[in-house]
Amino acid sequence: MKKIIRFIILCTLFLFPAHIIAQTIDFLIVDSLTNEPIENVYINNHEKEFLSVSDKSGVCKIVFPSSTLTTQPKVVNVSHIGYTAKIIKITSSISNNFVKVLLSPTTYELHEVAVIPPNIENIIEKAIENIPKNYPSMQGDTLALDVNFIFLDNPNSKIADYNGKIALTSNGKHLLASKYATESNLISDSFYDYDNEISPSGFYSIILIQSHAPIRLSKKIDFHYDGIITNQGQDAYKISFIRKSKYNNTIGYMLINKSDYAITYITYEIGEIEKWIAAILKSKGIVYTNLEKYKVSVSYIKDIKGYKFSEGTINMLFNRTKKEKVLSNNTYNVSVKANKTSHLPKGLIYIKANELFKTK
């Protein structure tokens, strides 16, 4: 009998080595005040390596080697713009392999509002004038990014799913990019039917402060002074804005430092737009979509050279249409975070950023 038991144990170890036995942990990330799920929450390990990002239900799954959890618990960092980051310890004894994480919204210290509010137009003008000084050119520098994007069709079929790192630089004329350390790169053939209408490379626009609609269209936008808050350890003007036009509305707010008029945070939503011209193609003519929502949130932080991109998200809902016929309902979600690593792989091949995902 002992020989039989010993034989079974040896077979088990042979067929299922410890290093490949995995344990999947389900994370649910919610707002601690509203208990609502939080989308695009980043989870990194202790070595600052990207692990996963939550979906619109606040859910993400991470696979850990069971043997590792047994001998040495894993420590992960859970973070999102607008919330206080949280450190979670993962062990093999977690009940039902499920972890619910409550993130607390970042609180801002409100100062006394001046009796006479400052001149908003003057603040916006100074912020735009100071962009070249506050945000140095990327030429000669390389920005390492953790990138995740999911492009869904009706609504669970994946058109594209990318999870990896991208190196971004500039030659003074074009933004150049290179993919590396790709963990998943599911790009279906149907994706290439969309690459002229919507491309994952579109997220590069949020990295450059001057590309945001409230900056580009500042002369056509109504700004409102909301008070002074403390952000990144500095006093900042909180200024909301709204733009109403014949075709769509833009609404949001930004934070502008009092000391140097640098824009450190900006968020806005555009929509709804009926018959938005997504592309003009020789083969298809004018391609329309109905844009239901286009939401952007992005933050910038200061280093020794000036302010640079820190992290941001894009959430987009639209209907692909042909004349009056709805062809598909699409969801496009992107999360981007600056990676602090200074050790980029050697031999990266750079191409124009807007062509990075346009080749099979």
C-alpha positions in Angstrom: 0.0 0.0 0.0 2.8 2.4 0.9 4.5 1.7 -2.5 1.2 2.5 -4.3 0.8 5.9 -2.4 4.5 6.7 -3.1 4.0 5.9 -6.8 0.9 8.2 -7.0 2.8 11.1 -5.3 5.7 10.7 -7.7 3.3 10.6 -10.7 1.6 13.8 -9.5 4.9 15.6 -9.1 6.0 14.4 -12.5 2.8 15.4 -14.4 2.2 18.6 -12.4 5.5 20.2 -11.4 5.1 22.9 -8.7 6.4 25.7 -10.9 3.5 25.4 -13.3 0.6 25.0 -10.8 -1.1 28.4 -10.9 -3.6 30.2 -8.8 -5.9 32.7 -10.4 -7.0 35.6 -8.2 -10.1 37.6 -9.1 -9.9 41.3 -8.1 -12.9 43.5 -7.8 -12.0 47.2 -7.4 -14.8 49.6 -6.2 -15.1 53.2 -4.9 -15.0 53.1 -1.1 -17.8 55.8 -0.9 -20.2 54.7 -3.6 -19.3 51.0 -3.9 -19.4 51.6 -7.7 -16.9 49.6 -9.8 -13.8 51.5 -11.0 -12.6 50.9 -14.6 -8.9 51.2 -15.7 -7.3 50.5 -12.3 -3.7 49.5 -12.7 -2.2 46.6 -10.7 1.6 46.4 -10.5 3.8 44.0 -8.6 6.5 45.1 -6.1 9.0 45.4 -8.9 6.7 47.9 -10.7 5.9 45.4 -13.4 2.5 45.8 -15.0 0.2 42.9 -14.1 -3.4 43.8 -15.2 -6.0 46.6 -15.5 -9.7 46.4 -14.4 -12.5 46.4 -16.9 -15.7 48.4 -16.8 -17.1 46.1 -14.1 -14.1 46.8 -11.9 -12.9 43.2 -12.4 -9.5 41.8 -13.4 -7.8 38.4 -13.1 -4.2 37.8 -12.3 -2.5 34.4 -12.4 0.1 33.7 -9.7 2.3 30.5 -9.4 0.8 28.7 -6.4 4.2 27.6 -5.2 5.3 31.3 -5.1 2.3 32.4 -3.0 2.9 29.5 -0.6 6.5 30.3 0.1 6.5 34.1 -0.4 3.3 36.2 -0.5 3.0 38.6 -3.4 2.6 42.3 -2.8 0.7 44.3 -5.5 0.0 48.0 -5.9 -3.5 49.1 -6.9 -3.7 52.6 -8.4 -5.9 54.9 -10.4 -6.0 58.6 -11.2 -8.2 60.4 -8.6 -7.8 57.6 -6.0 -5.3 56.9 -3.2 -3.1 53.9 -4.2 -3.4 50.8 -2.1 -0.9 48.0 -1.4 -2.4 44.5 -1.1 -0.7 41.3 0.1 -1.7 38.1 -1.9 -1.3 34.7 -0.2 -2.3 31.2 -1.2 -4.9 31.2 1.7 -7.1 33.9 0.2 -10.8 32.8 0.5 -12.4 31.7 -2.7 -9.4 33.3 -4.7 -11.3 36.6 -4.5 -10.1 40.0 -3.4 -12.3 43.1 -3.1 -10.3 46.3 -3.0 -11.9 49.6 -1.9 -10.1 52.7 -3.2 -10.7 56.0 -1.5 -11.1 59.1 -3.8 -8.2 61.5 -3.5 -9.2 64.3 -1.2 -8.2 67.9 -1.9 -7.6 70.5 0.7 -9.9 73.4 -0.1 -8.6 76.9 0.7 -10.6 80.0 1.3 -12.0 81.3 -1.9 -11.0 84.8 -2.6 -13.8 87.4 -2.5 -12.9 88.5 -5.9 -12.1 85.5 -8.1 -9.0 85.7 -10.3 -9.3 86.6 -14.0 -9.9 83.2 -15.6 -9.1 84.3 -19.1 -5.7 85.5 -17.9 -5.0 82.2 -16.1 -5.8 80.2 -19.3 -3.7 82.5 -21.5 -0.7 82.2 -19.2 -1.1 78.4 -19.0 -1.1 78.1 -22.8 1.7 80.6 -23.2 3.8 78.6 -20.7 3.3 75.2 -22.4 6.7 75.4 -24.3 8.5 76.2 -21.1 6.6 73.8 -18.8 6.5 70.8 -21.2 9.9 70.3 -22.8 10.1 68.7 -26.3 10.4 64.9 -26.4 13.1 65.2 -29.0 16.1 63.2 -27.9 14.2 61.7 -25.0 12.4 58.4 -24.8 9.2 57.8 -22.8 8.5 54.3 -21.7 4.8 53.5 -21.4 2.7 50.6 -20.0 -0.2 50.3 -22.4 -3.4 48.4 -22.4 -6.2 48.7 -24.9 -9.3 46.7 -25.6 -11.5 47.2 -28.6 -14.8 45.3 -28.4 -17.5 44.7 -31.0 -21.2 44.0 -30.1 -20.1 44.0 -27.2 -18.0 41.0 -26.2 -16.2 40.0 -29.4 -12.6 41.3 -29.3 -11.4 43.2 -32.3 -8.1 44.1 -30.6 -6.5 43.4 -27.2 -3.0 44.8 -26.5 -1.1 44.6 -23.2 2.5 45.5 -23.2 5.1 48.3 -23.2 5.8 51.0 -25.8 8.8 53.2 -26.2 7.9 56.7 -27.5 10.3 59.3 -28.8 10.4 62.2 -31.3 12.7 63.2 -34.2 11.4 66.7 -34.1 9.0 66.1 -37.0 7.2 62.9 -36.1 6.4 60.9 -33.0 8.2 57.5 -33.2 7.3 54.4 -31.3 8.3 50.8 -30.8 6.5 47.9 -29.1 8.3 45.6 -26.6 7.7 43.3 -23.7 4.3 42.4 -25.2 2.3 40.1 -22.8 -0.7 39.9 -25.2 -1.2 41.2 -28.7 -4.5 39.9 -30.0 -5.2 41.9 -33.1 -7.9 40.2 -35.2 -8.1 40.6 -39.0 -11.3 42.6 -38.6 -9.3 45.3 -36.7 -7.7 46.4 -40.0 -11.1 47.3 -41.3 -11.2 50.0 -38.6 -7.6 51.3 -38.6 -8.6 54.4 -40.6 -11.6 55.1 -38.4 -10.1 54.5 -35.0 -6.6 53.3 -34.2 -5.0 52.4 -30.8 -2.3 54.8 -31.8 -4.8 57.6 -31.2 -3.9 57.5 -27.5 -0.7 59.3 -28.3 -2.7 62.5 -28.6 -3.4 62.5 -24.8 0.4 62.5 -24.0 0.9 65.9 -25.6 -0.7 68.6 -23.5 -1.4 70.9 -26.4 -3.4 68.3 -28.3 -6.3 68.3 -25.8 -9.6 69.9 -27.1 -9.9 72.5 -24.2 -6.3 73.7 -25.1 -6.7 73.7 -28.9 -10.2 75.3 -28.7 -9.7 77.6 -25.7 -11.0 80.7 -27.6 -14.3 78.9 -28.1 -14.8 77.5 -24.6 -16.5 79.0 -21.5 -14.3 78.6 -18.4 -15.5 78.9 -14.8 -13.4 79.4 -11.7 -14.1 76.7 -9.0 -11.6 77.7 -6.3 -8.1 76.7 -5.2 -7.1 73.2 -4.2 -3.9 71.4 -3.2 -2.6 69.1 -5.9 0.8 67.3 -6.0 1.8 69.5 -2.9 1.0 72.8 -4.7 -1.8 75.3 -4.8 -3.7 74.9 -8.0 -6.6 76.7 -9.7 -9.5 74.3 -10.4 -11.2 75.6 -13.6 -14.2 73.9 -15.1 -15.2 74.4 -18.7 -18.0 73.7 -21.2 -18.3 74.1 -24.9 -21.6 73.8 -26.7 -21.7 73.6 -30.4 -24.1 72.6 -33.1 -22.6 69.1 -33.3 -21.5 68.2 -29.8 -20.8 69.3 -26.2 -17.5 69.2 -24.3 -17.5 69.4 -20.6 -14.8 68.9 -17.9 -12.2 70.6 -15.7 -8.5 71.1 -15.3 -6.0 71.9 -12.5 -3.5 74.7 -13.1 -0.6 75.4 -10.7 -0.6 78.9 -9.2 3.2 79.1 -9.2 4.1 78.3 -12.8 0.7 77.9 -14.5 1.4 74.3 -15.5 -1.7 72.1 -16.2 -1.3 69.0 -14.1 -4.6 67.3 -14.6 -7.3 67.5 -17.2 -10.5 65.5 -17.7 -13.3 66.0 -20.2 -16.1 64.2 -22.1 -17.3 64.8 -25.6 -20.6 63.6 -27.0 -23.1 62.7 -28.3 -22.4 63.2 -32.0 -24.7 61.9 -34.7 -23.1 61.0 -38.0 -19.6 61.8 -36.9 -17.3 61.6 -39.9 -14.8 58.9 -38.8 -13.0 58.6 -42.2 -13.1 59.5 -45.8 -11.9 56.5 -47.8 -11.5 56.0 -51.5 -13.0 52.5 -51.4 -15.9 53.3 -49.0 -16.5 57.0 -49.4 -17.6 58.8 -46.2 -17.7 56.5 -43.2 -20.0 57.7 -40.4 -20.4 56.7 -36.8 -22.7 57.8 -34.0 -20.3 58.8 -31.2 -22.1 58.2 -27.8 -19.2 59.1 -25.5 -15.5 60.1 -25.7 -14.0 60.6 -22.3 -10.4 61.5 -21.4 -8.6 61.8 -18.1 -4.8 62.5 -17.9 -2.3 63.8 -15.4 1.2 65.3 -15.7 4.0 65.4 -13.1 7.1 67.5 -12.7 10.7 66.2 -12.9 14.1 68.0 -13.3 13.4 69.0 -16.9 9.8 70.1 -16.5 6.4 68.5 -16.6 5.8 65.3 -18.4 3.0 62.8 -19.0 2.2 60.5 -16.0 -0.9 58.5 -16.8 -4.2 58.7 -18.7 -7.2 56.9 -20.0 -9.6 57.1 -23.0 -13.0 55.5 -23.0 -15.0 55.6 -26.2 -18.5 54.3 -27.2 -19.7 54.5 -30.7 -21.9 52.9 -33.3 -20.4 52.1 -36.7 -22.9 53.0 -39.3 -23.4 53.0 -43.1 -26.0 55.6 -44.1 -28.9 54.9 -41.7 -27.9 51.3 -40.9 -26.1 50.5 -37.6 -23.4 47.9 -38.4 -21.9 47.4 -34.9 -21.8 48.8 -31.4 -18.2 49.3 -30.3 -16.3 49.9 -27.0 -12.8 51.2 -27.1 -10.8 51.5 -23.8 -7.2 52.6 -23.4 -5.1 52.9 -20.3 -1.6 54.4 -20.5 0.9 54.9 -17.7 4.5 56.2 -17.8 7.0 53.5 -16.9 9.8 54.8 -14.7 12.3 52.2 -16.0 15.5 53.6 -17.6 16.6 50.2 -19.0 15.0 49.9 -22.5 15.9 46.8 -24.6 18.6 47.3 -27.1 17.9 47.2 -30.8 14.3 48.6 -30.8 13.0 49.5 -34.2 11.1 52.7 -34.3 8.4 53.6 -36.8 5.9 56.5 -37.0 3.7 56.2 -34.0 0.5 56.4 -36.0 1.6 53.4 -38.0 2.5 51.2 -35.1 -0.7 49.1 -35.2 -1.5 49.4 -38.8 0.5 46.5 -40.1 -0.5 42.8 -39.7 
